Amino acid sequence: MTIALSIQDVHVTLGHNEVLKGVSLDAAPGEFVTLLGASGSGKTTLLNVIAGLQHVHRGHVLFDGQSVERRPPRKRKVGVVFQSYALFPRMSVGENVAFPLRAAGRPKAERRRIAQEMLDLVDLGGMADRTTDSLSGGQQQRVALARALAANPGILLLDEPMAALDKQLRERMQVEIKRIQQRVGITTLSVTHDQAEAMTMSDRVAIMHHGRLIQVDTPEQLYRRPVNEYVASFLGEANLFPADGQGPLGSGMTDRATGTAVIRPEDLVVLDPRQGADRWHVRGVVSLLSFQGSRFRLELATPGGQTVVCSLPPHTDVSLLLPGSEATLGCAEPRHVHIIDTTEAGRLVELAA
Ligand SMILES: Nc1ncnc2c1ncn2[C@@H]1O[C@H](COP(=O)(O)OP(=O)(O)OP(=O)(O)O)[C@@H](O)[C@H]1O
């Protein structure tokens, strides 16, 4: 049974630190939501609040509409996978997975059956009798996931579960865990500071900063429509330009250009300098050109001291773009430019959200 989660205006103070400053977040049944933020932003604290490991000083936590603030962790039906997996070394793989069922006093035959089902689910069907230290990092992590799911929790919490894996394995496991999560259909809250992981796995991502959620949205909306400069720069690379409605950004790009324009590297193109004058453009000297397999990365140093990052398709003729040469960049598609409203009115809208 998968359940809906609602966090309402949660405040937590630890020592003199107000670690959560009024966090509100809902997750629908079966939804995968990721908390993404820099170290110390409060992600783990929020996860602990849901698991019942952290007391809430103000606000409410509801599972399927029921307040759970007074419910102890073992009665919350929450499955947790930690970064360190925390497998029991003296138990076999099967015993590890069956552990939560044993703790709940379930009969042996049932424990065996469910443990086997869970191991099949994570593609470790033949490994029940192995010792945990004979498994690879990725396999150990799947055992931890099987164990977290064994007691049929209503919510799954993932606390940086991929952090200990190398990059290649991490990418494989992201897809793998997402596949299992979808198959089980369990409401999942994950914590990470890896933006690629958040984008790959989540239905929605909640950007956390200094104990607040600043934007909760689909990965695509966060990338295309960030509410402020922090989100724009945190998720993917962003070129930020002032847009005051008067300058070239106002004329060539959009008619509501007041604030900060966000232009993603892949939305910039190289212009012929003779053609650039009548549309928005930026001039400078190429400071870096590097081939990265599927794209070229070009960095342009402007006279104003800004570094503009541009990502070009792999078949671009770059013979005139060598470092030291002058270049002009323009916007491929003006409608792809996103304007963050940094005026007083815009800030008020953001504060109210
Ligand atoms: N017991 C405590 N007393 C005082 N401050 C604490 C305590 N525990 C955590 N903090 C502070 O609370 C803030 C949030 O910590 P939290 O672990 O939730 O952040 P995080 O986003 O999960 O960080 P990380 O990515 O590094 O795990 C940090 O500034 C941390 O120093």
The ligand as a Gaussian input file, in Angstrom:
#p B3LYP/6-31G(d) Opt

LIG

0 1
 N       22.448000      18.388000      16.466000
 C       22.611000      19.517000      15.782000
 N       22.797000      20.686000      16.422000
 C       22.946000      21.840000      15.730000
 N       22.951000      21.923000      14.395000
 C       22.781000      20.787000      13.693000
 C       22.612000      19.519000      14.346000
 N       22.462000      18.574000      13.391000
 C       22.549000      19.223000      12.196000
 N       22.743000      20.532000      12.380000
 C       22.851000      21.562000      11.331000
 O       21.655000      21.566000      10.596000
 C       21.895000      21.930000       9.250000
 C       21.197000      20.972000       8.322000
 O       21.758000      19.682000       8.421000
 P       21.302000      18.480000       7.479000
 O       22.141000      17.300000       7.837000
 O       19.834000      18.332000       7.535000
 O       21.720000      19.057000       6.049000
 P       21.876000      18.281000       4.663000
 O       21.277000      19.182000       3.649000
 O       21.324000      16.911000       4.784000
 O       23.440000      18.241000       4.491000
 P       24.369000      17.072000       3.872000
 O       24.109000      17.101000       2.407000
 O       25.741000      17.540000       4.225000
 O       23.976000      15.800000       4.551000
 C       23.401000      21.982000       9.089000
 O       23.796000      23.326000       9.096000
 C       23.920000      21.253000      10.306000
 O       25.155000      21.785000      10.691000

